[in-house]
Amino acid sequence: MRKKILIVEDNPDLAYGLRNNLEIEGYLVEVAGDGRAGLRAARVLEPDLLILDLMLPELDGYQVLRRLREEGHEMPVLILTARGEEADKVQGFRLGADQYVTKPFGLLELLARVERLLDRAALGVDGSGGDVTLLQFGDVEVDTAARRVLRDGSEVSLTPKEYELLVALLRRRGIAVSRRDLLDQVWGYPTLIVSRTVDTHIAELRRKLEPDPANPRHIVTVRKVGYRLEV
């Protein structure tokens, strides 16, 4: 089945060029020219991938992304923007973006990222497409088939990246995992993403899952390396 991609971009020439090239690659592509139209289209179409500009009329990209994640939409989101400051990237990832491409960009690079995001979404976070797995630590249970996280029997709302980071740590429980490895496993492009992104997401996981986030028992820091999950 052909994958659906929604482009939310207010530059008509850029949107037209992206649409043409993605259609040549075999994707079904829709375009929205402002944030409000893009939000409506994402809700109706439920695309397999959303390519989202930040600087949009009506609603900016951050607002669109925040609303979609709050409503439970989990499609991969690739942010496409001229804003390349570290703070902008961190904000985008905190809201649930999966990739971040700064204009101007290379078309082949963008197409490769699109393909990788769609492959990861199709196979699941562990890339295996395998059987149902229930992962546990402390009073937390993670159902990787349903992508549900329960703490003491109550469901916990995680952003897609928080969830994937948690599963990446769980699958290597007891082993120290470097920030670079986590960036590679969860975001896919370690050299292009600031390492503070991992720290920000870890802080959110601790806040939501640890009894005392300031003194974590399970998601622990390994000095000068990264993080380790203790069961």
C-alpha positions, 0 to 999 in steps of 0.5 A, spaced: 500 500 500 502 506 498 504 511 504 500 517 505 505 524 506 502 530 508 506 537 507 504 543 511 508 548 507 506 556 506 512 556 500 508 554 494 514 553 490 517 549 495 511 545 496 510 543 489 517 541 488 517 536 494 510 534 492 513 532 485 519 528 488 515 524 493 510 522 488 515 520 483 518 516 489 511 513 489 508 516 495 501 519 495 502 526 497 497 532 500 499 539 501 496 544 506 498 552 505 497 554 513 497 551 520 490 551 521 489 547 514 494 543 516 492 541 522 485 539 519 488 535 514 492 531 519 486 529 523 482 527 517 487 524 513 491 520 518 498 520 514 503 516 515 508 521 515 507 529 516 512 534 513 511 540 517 514 547 516 515 551 523 514 558 520 506 558 518 500 563 517 494 561 522 498 556 526 505 555 527 508 549 526 509 548 534 502 549 535 500 544 530 505 539 532 503 540 540 495 539 538 496 533 534 500 530 540 495 532 545 490 528 541 494 522 540 496 522 533 502 518 533 504 519 525 512 521 524 513 528 524 519 531 520 520 538 521 522 542 515 524 550 517 529 555 516 530 556 523 536 552 525 537 554 532 539 549 538 533 551 542 528 551 536 530 544 535 530 542 542 523 545 543 521 541 536 523 534 539 520 536 546 513 536 542 514 530 539 518 531 532 522 525 529 526 529 525 529 536 523 531 538 517 534 546 516 533 549 509 536 549 505 537 542 504 539 536 499 533 533 496 536 526 496 538 527 504 530 529 505 528 523 501 532 518 505 530 521 512 523 520 509 524 513 507 527 511 514 522 514 518 516 510 514 520 504 515 521 505 522 514 506 523 512 500 519 517 495 523 516 498 530 521 501 535 525 495 535 525 494 528 523 487 528 516 487 527 516 481 531 511 478 536 508 482 542 512 483 548 511 486 555 517 489 558 517 491 566 521 495 571 519 497 578 511 499 577 512 500 570 509 496 564 510 497 557 506 493 552 510 494 545 504 492 541 499 497 543 505 502 545 502 503 552 505 505 558 502 503 565 505 505 572 501 502 577 496 500 573 494 507 570 496 509 563 501 514 562 501 519 556 508 519 553 510 523 547 512 518 541 520 520 542 519 519 550 516 512 548 521 510 543 527 512 548 524 508 554 524 502 550 531 503 547 533 503 554 529 497 556 531 493 551 538 494 554 536 494 561 542 494 566 547 496 560 550 503 560 548 506 553 551 513 550 547 519 548 550 518 541 547 511 541 541 513 543 540 519 538 542 513 533 537 508 535 531 513 537 532 519 532 536 516 527 541 521 525 546 522 531 551 527 528 545 532 526 542 532 533 544 536 539 545 531 545 541 535 550 535 532 546 536 526 550 537 529 556 531 533 556 527 527 554 530 523 560 528 528 564 521 528 562 521 520 563 523 521 570 518 526 571 512 521 569 515 514 571 520 515 577 517 515 584 522 521 586 525 524 579 530 528 583 533 521 585 531 516 580 531 509 582 531 506 575 533 511 569 540 513 572 545 517 569 552 514 568 557 519 568 561 521 562 557 515 558 549 516 558 544 512 561 542 506 564 535 503 566 535 499 572 529 494 573 
